[in-house]
Amino acid sequence: MFRYMNSTGERYAVYSWKLVNTDKLKEGQRDSQELRDMEKHILKDFDDSIKTRDAEHTTVG
């Protein structure tokens, strides 16, 4: 689990079964992006002043 707070003070958390790429999944666990990769992406977006949560749910119409 990785917790972070956006620029407006809202708290968020992201979860993954895998911490790094070499971690093995147990029976019944879904494959997902590694937690360290998600953390890097969120922190990079924070440095670039991108609202990660809003950017993921934005559509073009």
mmCIF file as Biopython writes it, N, C-alpha, C and O atoms, coordinates in Angstrom:
data_model
#
loop_
_atom_site.group_PDB
_atom_site.id
_atom_site.type_symbol
_atom_site.label_atom_id
_atom_site.label_alt_id
_atom_site.label_comp_id
_atom_site.label_asym_id
_atom_site.label_entity_id
_atom_site.label_seq_id
_atom_site.pdbx_PDB_ins_code
_atom_site.Cartn_x
_atom_site.Cartn_y
_atom_site.Cartn_z
_atom_site.occupancy
_atom_site.B_iso_or_equiv
_atom_site.auth_seq_id
_atom_site.auth_asym_id
_atom_site.pdbx_PDB_model_num
ATOM 1   N N  . MET A ? 1  ? 0.845   -1.166  0.000   1.0 0.0 1  A 1 
ATOM 2   C CA . MET A ? 1  ? 0.000   0.000   0.000   1.0 0.0 1  A 1 
ATOM 3   C C  . MET A ? 1  ? 0.898   1.239   0.000   1.0 0.0 1  A 1 
ATOM 4   O O  . MET A ? 1  ? 1.895   1.297   0.720   1.0 0.0 1  A 1 
ATOM 5   N N  . PHE A ? 2  ? 0.533   2.218   -0.812  1.0 0.0 2  A 1 
ATOM 6   C CA . PHE A ? 2  ? 1.233   3.498   -0.843  1.0 0.0 2  A 1 
ATOM 7   C C  . PHE A ? 2  ? 0.193   4.584   -0.650  1.0 0.0 2  A 1 
ATOM 8   O O  . PHE A ? 2  ? -0.775  4.670   -1.405  1.0 0.0 2  A 1 
ATOM 9   N N  . ARG A ? 3  ? 0.393   5.405   0.354   1.0 0.0 3  A 1 
ATOM 10  C CA . ARG A ? 3  ? -0.525  6.501   0.632   1.0 0.0 3  A 1 
ATOM 11  C C  . ARG A ? 3  ? 0.118   7.819   0.238   1.0 0.0 3  A 1 
ATOM 12  O O  . ARG A ? 3  ? 1.321   8.022   0.400   1.0 0.0 3  A 1 
ATOM 13  N N  . TYR A ? 4  ? -0.724  8.718   -0.290  1.0 0.0 4  A 1 
ATOM 14  C CA . TYR A ? 4  ? -0.231  10.040  -0.648  1.0 0.0 4  A 1 
ATOM 15  C C  . TYR A ? 4  ? -1.342  11.061  -0.488  1.0 0.0 4  A 1 
ATOM 16  O O  . TYR A ? 4  ? -2.519  10.711  -0.406  1.0 0.0 4  A 1 
ATOM 17  N N  . MET A ? 5  ? -0.956  12.318  -0.444  1.0 0.0 5  A 1 
ATOM 18  C CA . MET A ? 5  ? -1.896  13.413  -0.308  1.0 0.0 5  A 1 
ATOM 19  C C  . MET A ? 5  ? -1.700  14.341  -1.497  1.0 0.0 5  A 1 
ATOM 20  O O  . MET A ? 5  ? -0.571  14.718  -1.813  1.0 0.0 5  A 1 
ATOM 21  N N  . ASN A ? 6  ? -2.795  14.711  -2.159  1.0 0.0 6  A 1 
ATOM 22  C CA . ASN A ? 6  ? -2.660  15.599  -3.316  1.0 0.0 6  A 1 
ATOM 23  C C  . ASN A ? 6  ? -2.517  17.047  -2.858  1.0 0.0 6  A 1 
ATOM 24  O O  . ASN A ? 6  ? -2.489  17.325  -1.659  1.0 0.0 6  A 1 
ATOM 25  N N  . SER A ? 7  ? -2.427  17.953  -3.805  1.0 0.0 7  A 1 
ATOM 26  C CA . SER A ? 7  ? -2.161  19.359  -3.500  1.0 0.0 7  A 1 
ATOM 27  C C  . SER A ? 7  ? -3.310  20.036  -2.747  1.0 0.0 7  A 1 
ATOM 28  O O  . SER A ? 7  ? -3.102  21.056  -2.090  1.0 0.0 7  A 1 
ATOM 29  N N  . THR A ? 8  ? -4.523  19.472  -2.837  1.0 0.0 8  A 1 
ATOM 30  C CA . THR A ? 8  ? -5.661  20.063  -2.128  1.0 0.0 8  A 1 
ATOM 31  C C  . THR A ? 8  ? -5.876  19.432  -0.758  1.0 0.0 8  A 1 
ATOM 32  O O  . THR A ? 8  ? -6.805  19.806  -0.042  1.0 0.0 8  A 1 
ATOM 33  N N  . GLY A ? 9  ? -5.026  18.480  -0.389  1.0 0.0 9  A 1 
ATOM 34  C CA . GLY A ? 9  ? -5.091  17.866  0.930   1.0 0.0 9  A 1 
ATOM 35  C C  . GLY A ? 9  ? -5.914  16.594  0.998   1.0 0.0 9  A 1 
ATOM 36  O O  . GLY A ? 9  ? -6.116  16.055  2.086   1.0 0.0 9  A 1 
ATOM 37  N N  . GLU A ? 10 ? -6.397  16.095  -0.146  1.0 0.0 10 A 1 
ATOM 38  C CA . GLU A ? 10 ? -7.150  14.851  -0.161  1.0 0.0 10 A 1 
ATOM 39  C C  . GLU A ? 10 ? -6.181  13.672  -0.080  1.0 0.0 10 A 1 
ATOM 40  O O  . GLU A ? 10 ? -5.133  13.677  -0.726  1.0 0.0 10 A 1 
ATOM 41  N N  . ARG A ? 11 ? -6.536  12.670  0.713   1.0 0.0 11 A 1 
ATOM 42  C CA . ARG A ? 11 ? -5.670  11.513  0.898   1.0 0.0 11 A 1 
ATOM 43  C C  . ARG A ? 11 ? -6.124  10.374  -0.009  1.0 0.0 11 A 1 
ATOM 44  O O  . ARG A ? 11 ? -7.320  10.138  -0.179  1.0 0.0 11 A 1 
ATOM 45  N N  . TYR A ? 12 ? -5.156  9.675   -0.585  1.0 0.0 12 A 1 
ATOM 46  C CA . TYR A ? 12 ? -5.423  8.547   -1.455  1.0 0.0 12 A 1 
ATOM 47  C C  . TYR A ? 12 ? -4.471  7.417   -1.107  1.0 0.0 12 A 1 
ATOM 48  O O  . TYR A ? 12 ? -3.425  7.631   -0.495  1.0 0.0 12 A 1 
ATOM 49  N N  . ALA A ? 13 ? -4.849  6.217   -1.506  1.0 0.0 13 A 1 
ATOM 50  C CA . ALA A ? 13 ? -3.995  5.045   -1.318  1.0 0.0 13 A 1 
ATOM 51  C C  . ALA A ? 13 ? -4.092  4.169   -2.556  1.0 0.0 13 A 1 
ATOM 52  O O  . ALA A ? 13 ? -5.161  4.038   -3.152  1.0 0.0 13 A 1 
ATOM 53  N N  . VAL A ? 14 ? -2.967  3.567   -2.942  1.0 0.0 14 A 1 
ATOM 54  C CA . VAL A ? 14 ? -2.939  2.601   -4.040  1.0 0.0 14 A 1 
ATOM 55  C C  . VAL A ? 14 ? -2.396  1.290   -3.491  1.0 0.0 14 A 1 
ATOM 56  O O  . VAL A ? 14 ? -1.570  1.277   -2.578  1.0 0.0 14 A 1 
ATOM 57  N N  . TYR A ? 15 ? -2.870  0.194   -4.059  1.0 0.0 15 A 1 
ATOM 58  C CA . TYR A ? 15 ? -2.517  -1.131  -3.572  1.0 0.0 15 A 1 
ATOM 59  C C  . TYR A ? 15 ? -2.021  -1.997  -4.713  1.0 0.0 15 A 1 
ATOM 60  O O  . TYR A ? 15 ? -2.400  -1.797  -5.867  1.0 0.0 15 A 1 
ATOM 61  N N  . SER A ? 16 ? -1.176  -2.957  -4.388  1.0 0.0 16 A 1 
ATOM 62  C CA . SER A ? 16 ? -0.733  -3.949  -5.352  1.0 0.0 16 A 1 
ATOM 63  C C  . SER A ? 16 ? -0.241  -5.169  -4.596  1.0 0.0 16 A 1 
ATOM 64  O O  . SER A ? 16 ? 0.294   -5.057  -3.492  1.0 0.0 16 A 1 
ATOM 65  N N  . TRP A ? 17 ? -0.429  -6.348  -5.205  1.0 0.0 17 A 1 
ATOM 66  C CA . TRP A ? 17 ? 0.085   -7.574  -4.617  1.0 0.0 17 A 1 
ATOM 67  C C  . TRP A ? 17 ? 1.594   -7.663  -4.762  1.0 0.0 17 A 1 
ATOM 68  O O  . TRP A ? 17 ? 2.265   -8.328  -3.972  1.0 0.0 17 A 1 
ATOM 69  N N  . LYS A ? 18 ? 2.132   -6.981  -5.787  1.0 0.0 18 A 1 
ATOM 70  C CA . LYS A ? 18 ? 3.566   -7.065  -6.059  1.0 0.0 18 A 1 
ATOM 71  C C  . LYS A ? 18 ? 4.248   -5.749  -5.691  1.0 0.0 18 A 1 
ATOM 72  O O  . LYS A ? 18 ? 3.800   -4.676  -6.096  1.0 0.0 18 A 1 
ATOM 73  N N  . LEU A ? 19 ? 5.320   -5.836  -4.929  1.0 0.0 19 A 1 
ATOM 74  C CA . LEU A ? 19 ? 6.108   -4.658  -4.593  1.0 0.0 19 A 1 
ATOM 75  C C  . LEU A ? 19 ? 7.047   -4.314  -5.741  1.0 0.0 19 A 1 
ATOM 76  O O  . LEU A ? 19 ? 7.152   -3.154  -6.139  1.0 0.0 19 A 1 
ATOM 77  N N  . VAL A ? 20 ? 7.730   -5.325  -6.274  1.0 0.0 20 A 1 
ATOM 78  C CA . VAL A ? 20 ? 8.641   -5.165  -7.405  1.0 0.0 20 A 1 
ATOM 79  C C  . VAL A ? 20 ? 8.314   -6.224  -8.449  1.0 0.0 20 A 1 
ATOM 80  O O  . VAL A ? 20 ? 7.523   -7.131  -8.190  1.0 0.0 20 A 1 
ATOM 81  N N  . ASN A ? 21 ? 8.914   -6.114  -9.614  1.0 0.0 21 A 1 
ATOM 82  C CA . ASN A ? 21 ? 8.615   -6.999  -10.734 1.0 0.0 21 A 1 
ATOM 83  C C  . ASN A ? 21 ? 8.939   -8.468  -10.455 1.0 0.0 21 A 1 
ATOM 84  O O  . ASN A ? 21 ? 8.290   -9.349  -11.018 1.0 0.0 21 A 1 
ATOM 85  N N  . THR A ? 22 ? 9.912   -8.748  -9.613  1.0 0.0 22 A 1 
ATOM 86  C CA . THR A ? 22 ? 10.344  -10.125 -9.376  1.0 0.0 22 A 1 
ATOM 87  C C  . THR A ? 22 ? 9.481   -10.870 -8.358  1.0 0.0 22 A 1 
ATOM 88  O O  . THR A ? 22 ? 9.669   -12.072 -8.169  1.0 0.0 22 A 1 
ATOM 89  N N  . ASP A ? 23 ? 8.550   -10.197 -7.704  1.0 0.0 23 A 1 
ATOM 90  C CA . ASP A ? 23 ? 7.683   -10.858 -6.724  1.0 0.0 23 A 1 
ATOM 91  C C  . ASP A ? 23 ? 6.754   -11.852 -7.412  1.0 0.0 23 A 1 
ATOM 92  O O  . ASP A ? 23 ? 6.234   -11.581 -8.494  1.0 0.0 23 A 1 
ATOM 93  N N  . LYS A ? 24 ? 6.555   -12.982 -6.788  1.0 0.0 24 A 1 
ATOM 94  C CA . LYS A ? 24 ? 5.665   -14.029 -7.302  1.0 0.0 24 A 1 
ATOM 95  C C  . LYS A ? 24 ? 4.259   -13.813 -6.745  1.0 0.0 24 A 1 
ATOM 96  O O  . LYS A ? 24 ? 4.088   -13.375 -5.608  1.0 0.0 24 A 1 
ATOM 97  N N  . LEU A ? 25 ? 3.274   -14.124 -7.554  1.0 0.0 25 A 1 
ATOM 98  C CA . LEU A ? 25 ? 1.886   -14.039 -7.115  1.0 0.0 25 A 1 
ATOM 99  C C  . LEU A ? 25 ? 1.435   -15.381 -6.559  1.0 0.0 25 A 1 
ATOM 100 O O  . LEU A ? 25 ? 1.840   -16.435 -7.049  1.0 0.0 25 A 1 
ATOM 101 N N  . LYS A ? 26 ? 0.600   -15.333 -5.537  1.0 0.0 26 A 1 
ATOM 102 C CA . LYS A ? 26 ? 0.039   -16.554 -4.975  1.0 0.0 26 A 1 
ATOM 103 C C  . LYS A ? 26 ? -1.212  -16.936 -5.769  1.0 0.0 26 A 1 
ATOM 104 O O  . LYS A ? 26 ? -1.706  -16.152 -6.579  1.0 0.0 26 A 1 
ATOM 105 N N  . GLU A ? 27 ? -1.702  -18.110 -5.535  1.0 0.0 27 A 1 
ATOM 106 C CA . GLU A ? 27 ? -2.897  -18.612 -6.201  1.0 0.0 27 A 1 
ATOM 107 C C  . GLU A ? 27 ? -4.077  -17.665 -5.947  1.0 0.0 27 A 1 
ATOM 108 O O  . GLU A ? 27 ? -4.374  -17.336 -4.799  1.0 0.0 27 A 1 
ATOM 109 N N  . GLY A ? 28 ? -4.733  -17.238 -6.998  1.0 0.0 28 A 1 
ATOM 110 C CA . GLY A ? 28 ? -5.914  -16.388 -6.876  1.0 0.0 28 A 1 
ATOM 111 C C  . GLY A ? 28 ? -5.636  -14.894 -6.895  1.0 0.0 28 A 1 
ATOM 112 O O  . GLY A ? 28 ? -6.581  -14.106 -6.937  1.0 0.0 28 A 1 
ATOM 113 N N  . GLN A ? 29 ? -4.381  -14.474 -6.867  1.0 0.0 29 A 1 
ATOM 114 C CA . GLN A ? 29 ? -4.057  -13.051 -6.893  1.0 0.0 29 A 1 
ATOM 115 C C  . GLN A ? 29 ? -3.974  -12.569 -8.335  1.0 0.0 29 A 1 
ATOM 116 O O  . GLN A ? 29 ? -3.424  -13.250 -9.199  1.0 0.0 29 A 1 
ATOM 117 N N  . ARG A ? 30 ? -4.523  -11.396 -8.581  1.0 0.0 30 A 1 
ATOM 118 C CA . ARG A ? 30 ? -4.486  -10.815 -9.912  1.0 0.0 30 A 1 
ATOM 119 C C  . ARG A ? 30 ? -3.145  -10.146 -10.166 1.0 0.0 30 A 1 
ATOM 120 O O  . ARG A ? 30 ? -2.540  -9.559  -9.269  1.0 0.0 30 A 1 
ATOM 121 N N  . ASP A ? 31 ? -2.701  -10.250 -11.401 1.0 0.0 31 A 1 
ATOM 122 C CA . ASP A ? 31 ? -1.475  -9.563  -11.802 1.0 0.0 31 A 1 
ATOM 123 C C  . ASP A ? 31 ? -1.795  -8.084  -11.990 1.0 0.0 31 A 1 
ATOM 124 O O  . ASP A ? 31 ? -2.794  -7.735  -12.619 1.0 0.0 31 A 1 
ATOM 125 N N  . SER A ? 32 ? -0.968  -7.240  -11.460 1.0 0.0 32 A 1 
ATOM 126 C CA . SER A ? 32 ? -1.174  -5.796  -11.587 1.0 0.0 32 A 1 
ATOM 127 C C  . SER A ? 32 ? 0.180   -5.108  -11.667 1.0 0.0 32 A 1 
ATOM 128 O O  . SER A ? 32 ? 1.230   -5.745  -11.577 1.0 0.0 32 A 1 
ATOM 129 N N  . GLN A ? 33 ? 0.132   -3.814  -11.834 1.0 0.0 33 A 1 
ATOM 130 C CA . GLN A ? 33 ? 1.364   -3.029  -11.895 1.0 0.0 33 A 1 
ATOM 131 C C  . GLN A ? 33 ? 2.058   -3.098  -10.532 1.0 0.0 33 A 1 
ATOM 132 O O  . GLN A ? 33 ? 1.400   -3.174  -9.495  1.0 0.0 33 A 1 
ATOM 133 N N  . GLU A ? 34 ? 3.381   -3.070  -10.546 1.0 0.0 34 A 1 
ATOM 134 C CA . GLU A ? 34 ? 4.144   -3.139  -9.302  1.0 0.0 34 A 1 
ATOM 135 C C  . GLU A ? 34 ? 3.940   -1.852  -8.502  1.0 0.0 34 A 1 
ATOM 136 O O  . GLU A ? 34 ? 3.797   -0.771  -9.074  1.0 0.0 34 A 1 
ATOM 137 N N  . LEU A ? 35 ? 3.928   -1.980  -7.190  1.0 0.0 35 A 1 
ATOM 138 C CA . LEU A ? 35 ? 3.687   -0.844  -6.312  1.0 0.0 35 A 1 
ATOM 139 C C  . LEU A ? 35 ? 4.763   0.223   -6.460  1.0 0.0 35 A 1 
ATOM 140 O O  . LEU A ? 35 ? 4.450   1.414   -6.446  1.0 0.0 35 A 1 
ATOM 141 N N  . ARG A ? 36 ? 6.025   -0.178  -6.602  1.0 0.0 36 A 1 
ATOM 142 C CA . ARG A ? 36 ? 7.113   0.800   -6.757  1.0 0.0 36 A 1 
ATOM 143 C C  . ARG A ? 36 ? 6.957   1.611   -8.044  1.0 0.0 36 A 1 
ATOM 144 O O  . ARG A ? 36 ? 7.274   2.800   -8.069  1.0 0.0 36 A 1 
ATOM 145 N N  . ASP A ? 37 ? 6.464   0.965   -9.128  1.0 0.0 37 A 1 
ATOM 146 C CA . ASP A ? 37 ? 6.225   1.694   -10.373 1.0 0.0 37 A 1 
ATOM 147 C C  . ASP A ? 37 ? 5.092   2.705   -10.212 1.0 0.0 37 A 1 
ATOM 148 O O  . ASP A ? 37 ? 5.179   3.829   -10.705 1.0 0.0 37 A 1 
ATOM 149 N N  . MET A ? 38 ? 4.026   2.294   -9.516  1.0 0.0 38 A 1 
ATOM 150 C CA . MET A ? 38 ? 2.914   3.221   -9.266  1.0 0.0 38 A 1 
ATOM 151 C C  . MET A ? 38 ? 3.386   4.410   -8.433  1.0 0.0 38 A 1 
ATOM 152 O O  . MET A ? 38 ? 3.017   5.555   -8.694  1.0 0.0 38 A 1 
ATOM 153 N N  . GLU A ? 39 ? 4.206   4.118   -7.430  1.0 0.0 39 A 1 
ATOM 154 C CA . GLU A ? 39 ? 4.731   5.168   -6.554  1.0 0.0 39 A 1 
ATOM 155 C C  . GLU A ? 39 ? 5.576   6.166   -7.348  1.0 0.0 39 A 1 
ATOM 156 O O  . GLU A ? 39 ? 5.434   7.376   -7.171  1.0 0.0 39 A 1 
ATOM 157 N N  . LYS A ? 40 ? 6.451   5.666   -8.217  1.0 0.0 40 A 1 
ATOM 158 C CA . LYS A ? 40 ? 7.287   6.540   -9.041  1.0 0.0 40 A 1 
ATOM 159 C C  . LYS A ? 40 ? 6.434   7.416   -9.949  1.0 0.0 40 A 1 
ATOM 160 O O  . LYS A ? 40 ? 6.701   8.608   -10.101 1.0 0.0 40 A 1 
ATOM 161 N N  . HIS A ? 41 ? 5.406   6.821   -10.552 1.0 0.0 41 A 1 
ATOM 162 C CA . HIS A ? 41 ? 4.515   7.557   -11.456 1.0 0.0 41 A 1 
ATOM 163 C C  . HIS A ? 41 ? 3.771   8.675   -10.706 1.0 0.0 41 A 1 
ATOM 164 O O  . HIS A ? 41 ? 3.667   9.797   -11.203 1.0 0.0 41 A 1 
ATOM 165 N N  . ILE A ? 42 ? 3.262   8.368   -9.525  1.0 0.0 42 A 1 
ATOM 166 C CA . ILE A ? 42 ? 2.536   9.362   -8.729  1.0 0.0 42 A 1 
ATOM 167 C C  . ILE A ? 42 ? 3.464   10.491  -8.301  1.0 0.0 42 A 1 
ATOM 168 O O  . ILE A ? 42 ? 3.089   11.660  -8.393  1.0 0.0 42 A 1 
ATOM 169 N N  . LEU A ? 43 ? 4.669   10.165  -7.833  1.0 0.0 43 A 1 
ATOM 170 C CA . LEU A ? 43 ? 5.605   11.198  -7.389  1.0 0.0 43 A 1 
ATOM 171 C C  . LEU A ? 43 ? 6.102   12.052  -8.552  1.0 0.0 43 A 1 
ATOM 172 O O  . LEU A ? 43 ? 6.325   13.251  -8.379  1.0 0.0 43 A 1 
ATOM 173 N N  . LYS A ? 44 ? 6.279   11.459  -9.734  1.0 0.0 44 A 1 
ATOM 174 C CA . LYS A ? 44 ? 6.672   12.227  -10.916 1.0 0.0 44 A 1 
ATOM 175 C C  . LYS A ? 44 ? 5.560   13.188  -11.315 1.0 0.0 44 A 1 
ATOM 176 O O  . LYS A ? 44 ? 5.823   14.349  -11.626 1.0 0.0 44 A 1 
ATOM 177 N N  . ASP A ? 45 ? 4.318   12.707  -11.308 1.0 0.0 45 A 1 
ATOM 178 C CA . ASP A ? 45 ? 3.187   13.572  -11.613 1.0 0.0 45 A 1 
ATOM 179 C C  . ASP A ? 45 ? 3.079   14.704  -10.596 1.0 0.0 45 A 1 
ATOM 180 O O  . ASP A ? 45 ? 2.756   15.835  -10.957 1.0 0.0 45 A 1 
ATOM 181 N N  . PHE A ? 46 ? 3.347   14.403  -9.329  1.0 0.0 46 A 1 
ATOM 182 C CA . PHE A ? 46 ? 3.296   15.427  -8.287  1.0 0.0 46 A 1 
ATOM 183 C C  . PHE A ? 46 ? 4.359   16.500  -8.546  1.0 0.0 46 A 1 
ATOM 184 O O  . PHE A ? 46 ? 4.087   17.690  -8.388  1.0 0.0 46 A 1 
ATOM 185 N N  . ASP A ? 47 ? 5.568   16.088  -8.943  1.0 0.0 47 A 1 
ATOM 186 C CA . ASP A ? 47 ? 6.634   17.042  -9.260  1.0 0.0 47 A 1 
ATOM 187 C C  . ASP A ? 47 ? 6.293   17.890  -10.476 1.0 0.0 47 A 1 
ATOM 188 O O  . ASP A ? 47 ? 6.682   19.056  -10.553 1.0 0.0 47 A 1 
ATOM 189 N N  . ASP A ? 48 ? 5.560   17.301  -11.436 1.0 0.0 48 A 1 
ATOM 190 C CA . ASP A ? 48 ? 5.171   18.012  -12.656 1.0 0.0 48 A 1 
ATOM 191 C C  . ASP A ? 48 ? 3.847   18.767  -12.503 1.0 0.0 48 A 1 
ATOM 192 O O  . ASP A ? 48 ? 3.329   19.311  -13.478 1.0 0.0 48 A 1 
ATOM 193 N N  . SER A ? 49 ? 3.302   18.803  -11.298 1.0 0.0 49 A 1 
ATOM 194 C CA . SER A ? 49 ? 2.032   19.480  -10.983 1.0 0.0 49 A 1 
ATOM 195 C C  . SER A ? 49 ? 0.856   18.898  -11.769 1.0 0.0 49 A 1 
ATOM 196 O O  . SER A ? 49 ? -0.031  19.629  -12.209 1.0 0.0 49 A 1 
ATOM 197 N N  . ILE A ? 50 ? 0.862   17.583  -11.939 1.0 0.0 50 A 1 
ATOM 198 C CA . ILE A ? 50 ? -0.247  16.887  -12.593 1.0 0.0 50 A 1 
ATOM 199 C C  . ILE A ? 50 ? -1.081  16.227  -11.509 1.0 0.0 50 A 1 
ATOM 200 O O  . ILE A ? 50 ? -0.543  15.557  -10.628 1.0 0.0 50 A 1 
ATOM 201 N N  . LYS A ? 51 ? -2.385  16.413  -11.570 1.0 0.0 51 A 1 
ATOM 202 C CA . LYS A ? 51 ? -3.278  15.766  -10.613 1.0 0.0 51 A 1 
ATOM 203 C C  . LYS A ? 51 ? -3.537  14.350  -11.107 1.0 0.0 51 A 1 
ATOM 204 O O  . LYS A ? 51 ? -4.392  14.131  -11.965 1.0 0.0 51 A 1 
ATOM 205 N N  . THR A ? 52 ? -2.795  13.391  -10.563 1.0 0.0 52 A 1 
ATOM 206 C CA . THR A ? 52 ? -2.808  12.008  -11.030 1.0 0.0 52 A 1 
ATOM 207 C C  . THR A ? 52 ? -4.209  11.419  -11.032 1.0 0.0 52 A 1 
ATOM 208 O O  . THR A ? 52 ? -4.641  10.851  -12.035 1.0 0.0 52 A 1 
ATOM 209 N N  . ARG A ? 53 ? -4.906  11.544  -9.943  1.0 0.0 53 A 1 
ATOM 210 C CA . ARG A ? 53 ? -6.242  10.933  -9.810  1.0 0.0 53 A 1 
ATOM 211 C C  . ARG A ? 53 ? -7.209  11.516  -10.835 1.0 0.0 53 A 1 
ATOM 212 O O  . ARG A ? 53 ? -7.977  10.775  -11.450 1.0 0.0 53 A 1 
ATOM 213 N N  . ASP A ? 54 ? -7.182  12.836  -11.026 1.0 0.0 54 A 1 
ATOM 214 C CA . ASP A ? 54 ? -8.056  13.478  -12.001 1.0 0.0 54 A 1 
ATOM 215 C C  . ASP A ? 54 ? -7.661  13.114  -13.427 1.0 0.0 54 A 1 
ATOM 216 O O  . ASP A ? 54 ? -8.527  12.918  -14.280 1.0 0.0 54 A 1 
ATOM 217 N N  . ALA A ? 55 ? -6.372  13.024  -13.689 1.0 0.0 55 A 1 
ATOM 218 C CA . ALA A ? 55 ? -5.894  12.711  -15.033 1.0 0.0 55 A 1 
ATOM 219 C C  . ALA A ? 55 ? -6.286  11.296  -15.458 1.0 0.0 55 A 1 
ATOM 220 O O  . ALA A ? 55 ? -6.517  11.052  -16.642 1.0 0.0 55 A 1 
ATOM 221 N N  . GLU A ? 56 ? -6.363  10.370  -14.516 1.0 0.0 56 A 1 
ATOM 222 C CA . GLU A ? 56 ? -6.742  8.998   -14.834 1.0 0.0 56 A 1 
ATOM 223 C C  . GLU A ? 56 ? -8.208  8.879   -15.226 1.0 0.0 56 A 1 
ATOM 224 O O  . GLU A ? 56 ? -8.580  7.955   -15.949 1.0 0.0 56 A 1 
ATOM 225 N N  . HIS A ? 57 ? -9.045  9.801   -14.757 1.0 0.0 57 A 1 
ATOM 226 C CA . HIS A ? 57 ? -10.490 9.708   -14.990 1.0 0.0 57 A 1 
ATOM 227 C C  . HIS A ? 57 ? -10.998 10.769  -15.963 1.0 0.0 57 A 1 
ATOM 228 O O  . HIS A ? 57 ? -12.208 10.963  -16.082 1.0 0.0 57 A 1 
ATOM 229 N N  . THR A ? 58 ? -10.101 11.454  -16.655 1.0 0.0 58 A 1 
ATOM 230 C CA . THR A ? 58 ? -10.497 12.479  -17.602 1.0 0.0 58 A 1 
ATOM 231 C C  . THR A ? 58 ? -10.758 11.844  -18.964 1.0 0.0 58 A 1 
ATOM 232 O O  . THR A ? 58 ? -9.980  11.017  -19.439 1.0 0.0 58 A 1 
ATOM 233 N N  . THR A ? 59 ? -11.865 12.245  -19.579 1.0 0.0 59 A 1 
ATOM 234 C CA . THR A ? 59 ? -12.186 11.743  -20.911 1.0 0.0 59 A 1 
ATOM 235 C C  . THR A ? 59 ? -12.239 12.908  -21.881 1.0 0.0 59 A 1 
ATOM 236 O O  . THR A ? 59 ? -12.432 14.056  -21.482 1.0 0.0 59 A 1 
ATOM 237 N N  . VAL A ? 60 ? -12.070 12.603  -23.143 1.0 0.0 60 A 1 
ATOM 238 C CA . VAL A ? 60 ? -12.138 13.618  -24.181 1.0 0.0 60 A 1 
ATOM 239 C C  . VAL A ? 60 ? -13.412 13.352  -24.967 1.0 0.0 60 A 1 
ATOM 240 O O  . VAL A ? 60 ? -13.659 12.242  -25.438 1.0 0.0 60 A 1 
ATOM 241 N N  . GLY A ? 61 ? -14.207 14.397  -25.093 1.0 0.0 61 A 1 
ATOM 242 C CA . GLY A ? 61 ? -15.481 14.179  -25.785 1.0 0.0 61 A 1 
ATOM 243 C C  . GLY A ? 61 ? -15.771 15.208  -26.823 1.0 0.0 61 A 1 
ATOM 244 O O  . GLY A ? 61 ? -16.809 15.146  -27.481 1.0 0.0 61 A 1 
#
